[in-house]
Amino acid sequence: MKFLVDANLPFKLALNLRDRGFDALHTDDLPNKERTTDNEIRKVATDQDRIVITKDSDFLDSHLIQGIPNKLLFITTGNIINKDLLNLIEKYFETIVQLFDIYDIIEINNEEIIGHDK
């Protein structure tokens, strides 16, 4: 499983995924860093078969309309400090991984994880 973490999420999330043995990039790893466009992120995700992790609803829209990116971890916590966000993802990570076997979109908010079909 490979991930691409959007600029609206902390770089440390990509580091934590790497520590777990996953292939994870953050937009800061890409040539245009935080200026990487959504279209560039979609292209990298498609070309490298990466799951996009984001808070940006534009990725949800493009997934629902075009099927791009193929898979999406959509963070809908609203404003949350990075430490709490990282703890939340850590708490549910095994469930998230399992749900990606079934669903293309996984939504995580402050209280639950939801798997969505296309």
N, C-alpha and C positions, 0 to 999 in steps of 0.2 A: 504494500500500500504506500503510495507516494502522495505528498501534500504540497500545496502552495498556499502560504499564509499571506493574506492581503495586507496592505499598508495600514489599514485601520485597526490592526491587531498587533500586539507586541512581538518584537523579534524573539523574545524569550520563548514564545510558544513554539516557534520553529526549532529552537535549541532543545526544548523539552522533548519534542517529537524525535529529534535526532538521538537524544540520550536513550530513548526507548527502542532505538534501532531502526526507525523509519527514515526514509528518504524524504526530507522536508526542506523546502525553500521558503524564504520570505521574500517579498518584493525587494527588500534591501539587498538581496543576493543577485538580483537581476541588473542588467546594464543601466537602466534608467532609475533604479532604486525606487524611492517613494513617488517618483513621477511616472512610474510605469502605468500605462493606460489600462483600462478594463479590457480593451480588445487585445492588448499584448498579453495580459494575464490569461484570457480565454485561450489564446493561441498556444501559450506554453502549457497550459493545463491539458489541452487537447493533444498536442504533439507528444507530450511526455506522460500522458495518462495520469494526471494528478487530480486529487480532490482539492477543490478550492475551499479554504476556510475564510469566511468573511462576515462582516456585519452589513455589507452593502446589498440592498435589495435589488439593485440592477442585475446582479448575478442570478438571483432567483428568477427575475423576469426573463433573462436570456435563456436560462435553463428550461423554463416552462414553455417558451415560445420556440426556441431553436434546438434545445437539447444540449446547449453549450454553457458551462462546462458539463461534462458527463455526470459528475457527482459533486455535491455541495454540502459542506457543513456550515449551516446558516446560524449565526449567533444573534439571538434576539433578546439579549439581557438588558438592553438600554445602556445607560451610563453605569459603568461598573469599574472599580479600580482594577488594575492589571493583576494584582495578587489574587483578588477574589475570582477573576475570570480564569486564571491559570488553575486555581484550586478546583473550580467547578468542572473544568475540562478534565482535570486529573481524576476527580471523583467518578466521572461517568465514562472515562475513556474506553474501558473494555466493552461497555455497552454500545458505545458509538461504533467501534470497530465491528462488532457483531451485526449491528443494524445495517451497515453498509453492504452486507451480504444480501440484504433483502430490499433496501430502499436506495434511491438515488439522491434523495434530499433528507438530511438529518438536521432537525432544528433543535437547538438547545437554548433554553431560557433559564431564568433564575430558579425555576421549580421543577422542570421536567425536560425530558428528551422526547421528541416526536419524530417518527419516521413518516415521510410523505412519499406517495407514489407520484409519478409524473402526471 
